[in-house]
Amino acid sequence: MYKSVHGGDIYSEQNNSLGKNIVDYSANVNPLGLPVSVKEAIKNSIKNCVNYPDPLCRELIEKLAKYLNIKKEYLFISNGAADVLFKLALTVKPGRAVLLAPTFADYEKALRTVDCKFTYYELQEEKKFIAGYDLLKKINSRVDLVVICNPNNPTGKLIDEDLLLEVLEKCCRTGTKLLLDECFMDFVDGDKAYSLCSKLDKYHNLIILKAFTKTYAMPGLRLGYCMTSDVSLIKRLHENGQDWNVSIPAQAAGIAALDEENYLLASKELIRVERQYLTAQLEGLGAKTFGSEANYIFFKLEKPENLAELLRKHGFLIRECNNYHNLGPTYYRIAVKTRYTNRALIKAIKEVRRNALSLLVIIDGLGDDHIPALNGLTPFQYAEHKNIDTLIKLGTYSEVSICENDFIPESLSCILRLLGVQQRDFPTNRAYLELLAHGRDISEYEMVLRCNLVSIDKDNTLVSFNGQGLSAESMAEAAKACDEFWQGIEFMHLSMYRNLLILDKDRRILDNCVISPPHESMGKNVDLLLGELKQQSLLLKHFIEGTAKRLERFNHDDIRYMLYPWGPSERKTLPGFQALHGLKGAAICEAEIVRGIAKGLHLTAPKIAGVTADIDTDIAAKATATLNMLKEYDFVLTHFNGADEAAHRYDYQSKAEFISAIDEEFLEKIINNIQEPLRIVICGDHVTSSINGKHNKNAVPVVAAQINTAAIPVKINNYQDILTFLMRASDMRG
């Protein structure tokens, strides 16, 4: 079955669920609609339809010749400009032709009917699809016809007038006809518009094509014409077609339309204003535009790849340009309409585009103190990060406290805040989310506590919070030694020194018991740190003491090991990320708390081979996974935990090296491989001091930038600005 390659096929849409509510942006028709006088002329002509139409369109040609200030013998009128094209091909029968590419498809289609061979002059995107003087090299005595659309369809670009005159002159010298399509010239602003109509008397090889169709919004009537001083060609055009090719209503409409001077002036002004509006909105949405001078806008938009299909489902028909020679599937053309419908179209594009993609890179514990051994710099300042520096040049750098004075500086609350969760919805402590990260849930009658494998000295002073002195294998053995049925307690080993305890809910522990986090309590007496917990829960007292005996075989050099329960938490339902922001989200992470946050917010969080929650993670694998997720999701959180772990170990050198590795192995890959418009923020969640190993609420580095777009960067003055920048609904590009 034949399928039209042009815009304006609203009839195919009437058979789908959209019915007749489709708004057609695929056809470049005057947005003011059919003039009232033209409607009346059509109505009044109906009574004459009992007769054949005037085969020579005498009255229309008389009036049109005066309007154009040319001889009436120069005019041939037919059933639309496309019909004139096919008649010209049949009449001229060119053997060789030169066509611009991209340009209107029916030039090629018409020439193929007479087996014409053609050469393309390919317009270049980097030159904004504007023809250059090298076009003249394509013209020689072997070329019978050159076809130029001015302004060009679909690009809307005008050819330089001086170049066009040189093309005309060279065509004259080589005996080549120049077919100049000026169908959209009526929509060009007055100071830029020009026609070669005044050159007809001098150049008999010049043929100018025009139409009432687009100018006066009457494509359903079909009325177009050509003009040339080659009157023998006009005679042959009549001979090569049937006589009654322009209906009585079409002729009447054309006669009436030629009086509509105010209508044309109003049309030009509306199109000028709305073309500027649509261009700005499209560029704000990440589209590349090329400066159309016509009543349509040609643009390139990489994502989504099925933009036209998605918009069709929203009730808008736009012109896909992938069937134009020299164009691919990411080019589109839209008509310029009224502000009301233009706003609706932009809104629909925003909905289907769902934003520029957003990437939040959290380097856990990125903030730090100034380290004397690093020349008084912080690990971030000391690290090499050329890609971060590039992003700062494109965007902005600031230092912001994420927690401010609202809560203690720890990853759970800080990351939830960066993801837009309100503080009232924060879980009490992070144990529940770490449990979710491992596919386990609890009932409303249970609670869960974090439980670190810690080390203490002979004076019961806390030496480490992370099983320092034991290998990963030894920590796993230690967990296994403690993992047995304890009456009333379920022990769950996570990784390394991290464990969870599940037991019946006890409000005394949840609400009243103060347990200092082990990583904040080094150098303190463990009996004092856990004294209140042991008093509130005899069950946990027996657990702590019983497991300490089981761990005695791991003791060495006056260092003993024990389990340290802390951070009690109960079941808490988080709001869904998509419900919060209207965005599909994913997370690339390995730290239990972040995977738990992802689970709670319904963010997709794939498991990735080689990825860990420390500095030994496979950074390149995280980059690959991030790029893959950005192909499917509007928002991606990528979390690196190693900087925090290094700082807790007082290892500022490794922290700086890890930041450098993220810059080189992760950010460089993202920047070099992402092609879509992208908002990116790189920041810490809190400060983790490499001097004392503790978190604090001080400001952390924040880098915010937009890539693959000309949008103006925003300033980040507080955490709300980060949210606005990353999560706002598709307005990065507008």
C-alpha positions in Angstrom: 0.0 0.0 0.0 1.3 3.5 -0.9 2.3 5.6 2.0 2.7 9.4 1.7 6.1 10.7 2.8 4.8 14.2 3.4 3.4 16.0 6.4 -0.3 16.8 6.8 -1.6 13.3 6.8 -4.1 13.8 9.5 -6.4 11.2 7.9 -4.2 8.3 9.0 -4.6 9.5 12.5 -8.4 9.5 12.4 -8.4 5.7 12.6 -6.5 5.6 15.9 -7.4 6.4 19.4 -6.7 10.1 19.0 -9.6 10.6 16.7 -9.9 14.1 15.2 -8.1 15.8 18.1 -4.8 15.7 16.4 -2.9 19.1 16.1 -1.0 19.1 12.9 2.5 20.6 13.1 3.7 18.6 10.2 2.2 20.8 7.5 3.6 24.4 7.1 0.3 26.3 6.8 -0.5 29.9 7.8 -1.5 29.8 11.5 -4.2 32.4 11.0 -6.2 30.0 9.0 -8.3 30.7 5.9 -9.2 34.4 5.5 -12.9 35.2 6.0 -13.1 36.8 2.5 -11.7 33.6 1.0 -14.3 31.5 2.9 -17.1 33.7 1.5 -15.7 33.5 -2.0 -15.6 29.7 -1.8 -19.2 29.6 -0.5 -20.4 32.0 -3.2 -18.7 29.9 -5.9 -20.5 26.7 -5.1 -23.5 27.7 -7.2 -21.2 27.9 -10.3 -19.9 24.3 -9.8 -22.6 23.1 -12.2 -20.3 24.4 -14.9 -16.7 23.4 -15.9 -14.1 25.7 -14.5 -12.3 28.2 -16.7 -9.4 26.0 -18.2 -7.2 29.1 -18.6 -8.0 30.7 -15.2 -8.4 34.0 -17.0 -9.7 36.2 -14.1 -7.2 34.8 -11.6 -4.2 35.1 -14.0 -5.2 38.7 -14.8 -5.3 39.7 -11.1 -2.2 37.6 -10.2 -0.2 39.2 -13.0 -1.0 42.7 -11.7 -0.3 41.6 -8.1 3.2 40.3 -9.1 3.8 43.0 -11.7 4.6 40.6 -14.4 3.1 39.7 -17.8 0.1 37.4 -17.6 1.7 35.3 -20.4 4.4 34.3 -17.9 1.9 32.5 -15.6 0.8 28.9 -15.4 -1.7 27.9 -12.7 -2.4 24.4 -11.6 -3.7 22.1 -8.9 -1.1 23.0 -6.3 2.7 23.6 -6.6 3.4 19.9 -6.4 1.2 19.4 -9.5 3.2 22.1 -11.3 6.4 20.2 -10.4 5.3 17.0 -12.1 4.0 18.9 -15.1 7.4 20.7 -15.4 9.2 17.4 -15.2 7.0 15.9 -18.0 7.4 19.0 -20.1 11.1 19.9 -19.7 12.2 16.2 -19.5 15.7 17.1 -18.0 18.3 14.4 -18.4 20.5 15.7 -15.5 19.6 17.8 -12.6 21.3 19.2 -9.5 19.3 19.1 -6.2 20.2 20.4 -2.8 20.1 17.9 0.1 18.1 18.0 2.2 15.2 19.6 0.3 11.6 19.0 -0.7 11.2 15.3 -1.6 8.8 15.8 -4.6 11.6 17.4 -6.7 13.3 14.0 -6.8 10.0 12.2 -7.1 8.9 14.2 -10.1 12.3 13.9 -11.8 12.3 10.2 -11.4 9.1 9.9 -13.5 11.1 11.0 -16.5 14.2 9.0 -15.6 16.3 12.1 -14.8 19.7 11.5 -13.3 20.5 14.0 -10.5 23.5 15.0 -8.4 23.1 16.2 -4.9 24.7 19.3 -3.4 24.8 18.2 0.2 24.2 21.0 2.7 26.4 20.6 5.8 25.1 20.8 9.4 28.2 22.5 10.6 27.4 25.3 8.1 23.8 25.5 9.3 22.6 23.8 6.1 23.4 27.0 4.0 24.6 26.6 0.5 28.1 28.0 -0.3 29.7 29.2 -3.5 31.0 25.7 -4.2 27.5 25.1 -5.5 28.6 26.8 -8.6 31.0 23.9 -9.4 28.0 21.6 -9.7 26.6 23.6 -12.7 27.9 22.8 -16.2 26.6 22.4 -19.7 25.7 18.7 -19.0 23.2 19.8 -16.3 19.7 20.5 -17.7 18.1 21.7 -14.5 19.0 23.1 -11.1 16.4 23.1 -8.4 16.6 25.4 -5.4 14.0 25.9 -2.7 14.3 29.4 -1.1 13.8 29.4 1.8 14.6 25.8 1.8 12.3 23.0 3.0 12.9 21.6 5.6 15.6 23.9 7.0 14.0 27.3 6.5 17.3 28.7 5.4 17.7 31.4 2.7 20.4 31.1 0.1 22.6 34.2 -0.1 21.0 36.5 -2.7 24.4 37.3 -4.4 25.1 33.6 -4.7 21.7 32.9 -6.1 22.2 35.6 -8.7 25.6 34.0 -9.6 23.8 30.6 -9.9 21.2 32.1 -12.2 23.9 33.7 -14.3 25.9 30.6 -14.6 22.8 28.5 -15.5 22.1 31.0 -18.2 25.7 30.6 -19.6 25.5 26.8 -19.5 22.0 26.5 -21.0 20.6 25.2 -17.7 17.2 25.9 -16.4 16.9 27.2 -12.8 13.7 26.2 -11.0 13.4 28.4 -7.9 10.8 27.4 -5.4 9.6 30.5 -3.5 6.5 28.9 -1.9 7.6 30.0 1.6 9.1 33.4 0.7 5.8 35.2 1.8 6.5 34.2 5.4 10.1 35.7 5.5 10.5 39.0 7.4 10.3 42.0 5.0 14.0 43.1 5.4 15.2 39.6 4.6 12.7 38.5 1.9 13.6 38.7 -1.7 12.3 37.2 -4.9 13.9 36.8 -8.4 10.5 37.7 -9.9 12.1 40.9 -11.3 14.7 38.8 -13.2 12.1 36.9 -15.3 12.3 39.3 -18.3 16.1 39.0 -18.5 16.5 35.3 -17.8 14.3 33.0 -19.9 15.9 30.0 -18.2 14.4 31.0 -14.8 11.2 29.3 -13.5 9.7 30.4 -10.2 7.3 28.2 -8.3 4.8 29.6 -5.8 1.6 28.5 -4.1 -1.5 29.9 -2.5 -1.8 26.8 -0.4 0.6 27.6 2.5 0.3 31.4 2.3 -3.4 31.6 2.7 -4.0 28.3 4.6 -5.9 26.6 1.8 -4.0 23.3 1.2 -7.3 21.4 0.9 -8.2 23.5 -2.2 -4.9 23.0 -4.1 -3.8 26.1 -5.9 -0.2 26.7 -7.1 1.5 28.3 -10.1 4.8 28.9 -11.8 6.1 31.9 -13.8 8.7 32.1 -16.5 9.4 34.4 -19.5 9.8 31.3 -21.6 6.2 31.5 -23.0 6.8 28.4 -25.1 7.2 26.4 -21.9 4.0 27.9 -20.5 2.2 26.7 -23.7 3.7 23.2 -23.4 2.6 23.0 -19.8 -0.9 23.5 -20.9 -0.6 20.9 -23.6 0.8 18.3 -21.2 -2.1 18.2 -18.8 -5.9 18.2 -18.7 -7.7 21.5 -19.2 -9.8 21.6 -16.0 -7.0 21.3 -13.5 -8.1 24.2 -11.2 -11.6 24.0 -9.7 -14.1 26.9 -9.6 -13.8 27.2 -5.7 -10.0 27.2 -6.0 -10.0 30.0 -8.6 -12.5 32.0 -6.6 -10.4 31.5 -3.4 -7.2 32.7 -5.2 -8.9 35.8 -6.6 -10.2 36.8 -3.1 -6.9 36.0 -1.4 -4.9 38.5 -3.5 -6.8 41.3 -1.7 -5.7 40.1 1.8 -2.7 42.4 2.3 -3.5 43.0 6.0 -3.8 39.3 6.5 -0.3 38.7 5.2 1.2 41.5 7.3 -0.5 40.0 10.5 0.7 36.6 9.5 4.3 37.7 9.1 4.3 39.4 12.5 2.7 36.4 14.3 5.1 34.0 12.7 8.1 36.2 13.5 7.1 36.3 17.2 6.1 32.7 17.5 9.1 31.5 15.6 11.4 33.2 18.1 9.3 31.7 21.0 9.4 28.1 19.6 13.1 28.4 18.7 14.0 29.5 22.3 11.8 26.8 23.8 13.3 24.1 21.6 16.9 25.2 22.3 16.0 25.2 26.0 14.9 21.6 25.6 18.3 20.7 24.3 17.3 20.8 20.6 19.7 22.2 18.0 18.0 24.7 15.7 19.4 26.3 12.6 17.8 29.8 12.3 14.8 29.2 10.1 13.4 32.3 8.2 10.2 30.6 7.2 6.9 29.6 8.9 8.5 26.4 10.2 11.4 25.3 12.4 13.9 22.6 11.6 15.6 21.1 14.6 17.8 18.2 15.8 16.9 16.3 19.0 18.8 13.2 19.9 16.4 11.9 22.5 13.9 10.4 22.6 14.6 8.6 19.4 10.8 8.1 18.8 9.9 11.7 19.5 7.3 11.9 16.6 5.6 8.7 17.8 5.5 9.9 21.4 4.1 13.2 20.4 1.5 11.5 18.2 0.2 9.8 21.3 -0.1 13.2 22.9 -2.2 14.5 20.0 0.5 16.3 18.0 1.7 15.4 14.5 5.2 16.6 13.6 7.3 16.1 10.5 10.0 13.4 10.8 12.8 14.3 8.4 14.6 11.0 8.2 13.3 10.4 4.6 15.1 13.5 3.4 18.4 12.8 1.6 21.3 13.7 3.8 19.3 13.6 7.1 19.0 11.0 9.8 16.3 10.0 12.3 17.0 12.8 14.8 15.9 15.7 12.6 12.4 17.1 12.8 10.3 20.0 11.4 7.4 21.8 13.0 5.1 24.5 11.8 4.8 27.8 13.6 1.3 28.2 15.0 -0.4 30.4 17.6 1.0 30.8 21.2 -1.8 28.7 22.7 -1.0 25.6 20.5 2.8 26.3 20.6 2.7 26.2 24.4 0.8 22.9 24.3 3.3 21.4 21.9 6.3 22.5 24.1 4.5 21.0 27.1 4.0 17.8 25.3 7.7 17.7 24.2 8.7 18.3 27.8 6.5 15.4 28.9 7.9 12.9 26.4 11.4 14.3 26.7 11.2 14.1 30.5 13.9 16.5 31.1 17.5 16.7 30.1 19.0 13.6 31.7 20.2 14.2 35.3 23.2 12.6 36.9 23.9 13.0 40.6 27.4 11.8 41.6 27.8 11.5 45.3 31.3 11.0 46.6 30.5 10.0 50.1 32.5 12.0 52.7 34.0 14.2 49.9 34.4 17.2 52.3 37.4 17.1 54.6 39.8 19.2 56.7 42.9 20.9 55.4 45.7 18.4 55.8 49.2 19.7 56.6 50.8 16.7 54.8 48.9 17.7 51.7 50.4 21.2 51.7 47.5 22.5 53.7 44.9 21.3 51.1 41.9 19.1 51.5 42.0 15.7 49.7 39.6 17.1 47.1 41.8 20.2 46.5 45.0 18.0 46.4 43.5 15.5 43.9 44.0 15.8 40.2 40.7 16.3 38.5 40.9 17.8 35.1 37.4 16.6 34.1 35.9 18.2 37.2 37.7 21.4 36.3 36.2 21.2 32.9 32.8 20.9 34.3 33.4 23.8 36.7 34.3 26.0 33.6 31.0 24.9 32.0 29.0 25.4 35.1 29.7 26.4 38.7 31.6 25.4 41.8 30.3 26.1 45.3 30.6 24.7 48.8 27.3 23.8 50.6 26.3 22.2 53.8 23.8 19.5 53.0 22.5 18.8 56.5 22.8 22.5 57.6 21.7 22.6 61.2 18.7 20.3 60.7 20.1 16.9 61.6 23.3 15.1 62.4 25.7 14.7 59.4 25.4 11.2 58.2 24.8 9.6 54.8 21.2 8.4 55.3 19.7 11.8 55.9 22.0 13.8 53.6 21.4 11.5 50.6 17.7 11.4 51.2 17.7 15.2 51.3 19.7 15.4 48.0 17.0 13.1 46.5 14.2 15.4 47.5 12.8 13.4 50.5 11.3 15.6 53.2 12.9 15.4 56.6 9.6 14.3 58.1 9.8 11.1 55.9 13.3 10.2 57.0 13.6 6.8 58.7 15.0 6.8 62.3 18.5 5.6 61.6 19.6 3.5 58.6 19.4 -0.1 59.7 16.0 -0.7 58.1 17.1 0.6 54.7 20.3 -1.6 54.9 18.0 -4.5 55.6 15.9 -3.6 52.5 19.1 -3.5 50.5 19.6 -7.2 51.2 16.0 -8.1 50.2 14.7 -8.5 53.7 11.9 -6.7 55.4 10.4 -6.6 58.9 6.9 -6.3 60.2 5.6 -3.3 62.2 6.2 -5.3 65.4 9.9 -5.7 64.8 13.0 -3.4 64.8 16.5 -3.7 63.4 19.8 -2.5 64.7 23.1 -2.0 63.0 25.9 -4.1 64.5 29.6 -3.4 63.9 32.4 -5.7 64.5 34.7 -3.4 66.5 38.0 -3.7 68.3 38.8 -2.6 71.8 42.0 -2.5 73.9 42.7 -4.0 77.3 41.1 -0.9 79.0 37.9 -1.5 77.0 38.6 1.6 74.9 37.2 1.6 71.4 40.1 1.3 69.0 38.3 0.8 65.7 34.7 0.6 64.4 35.5 -1.6 61.4 37.3 -4.7 62.6 40.7 -3.2 62.1 43.4 -5.8 62.2 41.3 -8.6 60.7 41.3 -9.6 57.1 38.1 -9.9 55.1 38.2 -13.6 55.5 38.6 -13.3 59.3 35.7 -10.9 59.5 33.5 -13.4 57.6 34.7 -16.2 60.0 33.9 -13.9 63.0 30.4 -13.3 61.7 29.9 -17.0 61.2 31.0 -17.6 64.7 28.3 -15.2 66.0 25.6 -16.3 63.5 23.6 -18.9 65.4 20.1 -19.0 66.8 20.0 -16.4 69.7 16.7 -16.6 71.5 14.8 -13.5 70.3 17.5 -12.1 68.0 18.1 -12.8 64.3 21.7 -12.1 63.3 22.3 -11.1 59.7 25.8 -10.6 58.3 26.1 -8.0 55.5 29.7 -7.5 54.5 33.1 -7.0 56.2 32.4 -5.6 59.6 28.8 -4.8 58.9 25.9 -6.8 60.5 22.3 -6.3 61.4 20.2 -7.6 64.3 16.4 -8.1 64.0 14.3 -8.4 67.2 11.0 -7.5 68.6 10.2 -3.8 68.7 11.2 -2.1 71.9 10.1 1.5 72.2 12.5 2.1 75.0 15.4 1.4 72.7 13.9 3.2 69.7 12.8 6.4 71.5 14.9 6.8 74.6 18.2 4.9 74.3 21.2 7.0 73.2 23.8 4.9 71.5 26.8 6.7 70.1 27.8 5.6 66.6 31.1 3.6 66.8 32.8 5.6 64.1 32.2 8.8 66.1 33.3 7.2 69.4 36.9 6.1 69.0 39.0 6.5 72.2 35.9 6.2 74.4 35.2 3.4 76.9 32.9 0.8 75.4 31.2 0.0 78.7 30.0 3.6 78.9 29.1 3.7 75.2 26.9 0.6 75.5 25.9 0.9 79.1 22.4 2.4 78.6 21.6 -0.1 75.9 22.5 -3.0 78.2 20.4 -1.5 81.0 17.4 -1.1 78.7 17.6 -4.6 77.1 18.8 -7.7 79.0 18.5 -9.6 75.7 21.0 -7.4 74.0 23.3 -7.4 77.1 23.5 -11.2 76.9 24.0 -11.1 73.1 27.0 -8.6 73.4 28.6 -10.6 76.2 27.9 -14.0 74.6 29.3 -13.1 71.2 32.4 -11.5 72.8 33.3 -14.9 74.2 32.8 -16.5 70.7 35.2 -13.9 69.3 38.0 -14.5 71.7 40.0 -16.7 69.2 40.4 -13.6 67.0 42.0 -11.5 69.8 45.7 -10.5 69.5 48.2 -8.1 71.0 45.9 -6.9 73.7 43.3 -6.2 71.0 39.9 -7.8 71.5 36.9 -7.9 69.3 33.2 -7.6 70.0 29.9 -6.7 68.4 28.6 -3.2 68.8 24.7 -2.8 68.3 23.6 0.7 67.5 21.3 2.8 65.3 17.9 1.1 66.0 15.3 1.5 63.3 11.8 0.5 62.6 9.8 -0.1 59.4 9.4 3.1 57.4 7.8 3.5 54.0 9.5 6.1 51.8 7.7 8.1 49.0 8.5 6.8 45.5 11.1 8.7 43.5 8.9 8.9 40.4 5.9 10.2 42.5 8.2 12.8 44.0 9.7 14.2 40.8 7.9 12.6 37.9 11.2 11.1 36.8 12.2 7.5 36.2 15.3 6.9 38.4 18.1 4.4 38.8 21.0 4.1 41.2 24.5 2.8 40.7 25.8 1.9 44.2 27.1 -0.8 46.5 27.0 0.6 50.0 24.2 -1.1 51.9 22.6 2.2 53.0 22.5 3.6 49.5 21.1 0.4 48.0 18.5 0.5 50.8 17.6 4.1 49.9 17.3 3.0 46.3 15.0 0.1 47.3 12.9 2.3 49.5 12.5 5.0 46.8 11.9 2.3 44.0 15.0 3.3 42.1 16.4 0.6 39.9 19.7 -0.6 41.4 21.5 -3.3 39.4 24.2 -5.4 40.9 27.5 -4.9 39.1 30.4 -7.3 39.1 33.6 -5.8 40.6 31.8 -3.0 42.4 32.4 -2.6 46.1 31.7 0.0 48.8 35.4 1.0 49.2 38.3 2.3 47.2 38.9 -1.0 45.5 35.6 -0.7 43.5 35.7 -1.0 39.8 35.2 2.6 38.8 35.1 1.9 35.0 32.3 -0.6 35.5 30.3 2.0 37.4 30.8 4.4 34.5 29.6 1.8 32.0 26.6 1.0 34.2 25.8 4.7 34.6 25.8 5.3 30.8 23.6 2.3 30.3 21.1 3.5 32.9 21.0 7.0 31.3 19.8 5.3 28.1 16.7 4.2 30.0 16.2 6.5 32.9 15.7 10.3 33.3 17.8 10.4 36.5 20.7 8.4 37.8 22.4 8.5 41.2 25.9 7.1 41.2 27.4 6.8 44.6 31.1 6.2 45.6 31.7 5.2 49.1 35.5 4.8 49.1 36.4 8.4 50.0 34.4 8.1 53.2 35.9 4.8 54.1 39.5 6.1 53.5 38.8 9.1 55.7 37.5 6.9 58.5 40.8 5.1 58.3 42.6 8.5 58.5 44.0 7.7 55.0 43.9 11.1 53.3 46.4 10.1 50.6 44.2 7.2 49.5 41.1 9.5 49.7 42.8 12.0 47.3 43.9 9.2 45.0 40.4 7.8 44.9 38.9 11.2 43.9 41.5 11.4 41.1 40.5 8.0 39.9 36.8 8.9 39.9 37.7 11.9 37.7 39.8 9.9 35.3 38.0 6.6 35.1 34.4 7.7 35.6 33.8 11.3 34.7 36.0 11.3 31.6 34.0 8.3 30.3 30.7 10.0 31.0 31.6 13.3 29.4 33.1 11.6 26.3 30.2 9.2 25.7 27.0 11.0 26.7 25.4 12.7 23.7 22.2 13.8 25.2 21.8 17.1 27.2 22.9 16.2 30.7 22.6 18.0 34.0 25.3 16.7 36.3 26.1 17.4 40.0 29.1 16.1 41.8 29.1 16.6 45.5 29.7 15.1 48.9 26.9 14.2 51.3 28.9 15.4 54.4 32.4 16.1 55.6 34.4 13.1 56.8 37.5 14.3 58.4 40.7 12.4 57.7 42.2 13.8 60.9 39.7 12.5 63.4 37.6 10.1 61.2 34.4 11.8 62.1 31.5 13.4 60.1 30.6 17.0 60.5 28.1 19.4 59.1 30.5 21.7 57.3 30.2 22.6 53.6 31.1 20.1 51.0 32.3 20.7 47.4 29.5 20.9 44.8 30.1 21.0 41.1 27.1 21.6 38.8 27.1 21.8 35.1 25.1 21.2 31.9 26.7 19.5 29.0 25.6 19.0 25.4 23.4 22.1 25.7 23.7 25.9 25.5 21.7 26.4 28.6 23.0 29.0 31.1 24.4 27.3 34.3 22.7 28.0 37.6 24.2 29.0 40.8 24.2 26.5 43.7 23.9 28.4 47.0 22.2 25.6 49.1 20.9 22.1 48.9 17.6 23.3 47.5 19.4 24.7 44.5 20.8 21.2 43.8 17.3 19.8 43.9 15.9 22.5 41.6 18.8 22.0 39.2 18.5 18.2 39.0 14.8 17.6 39.4 12.9 20.4 37.9 10.4 19.2 35.3 12.1 19.5 31.9 12.9 23.2 32.0 16.7 23.0 31.7 16.1 23.8 28.1 13.5 26.4 28.7 
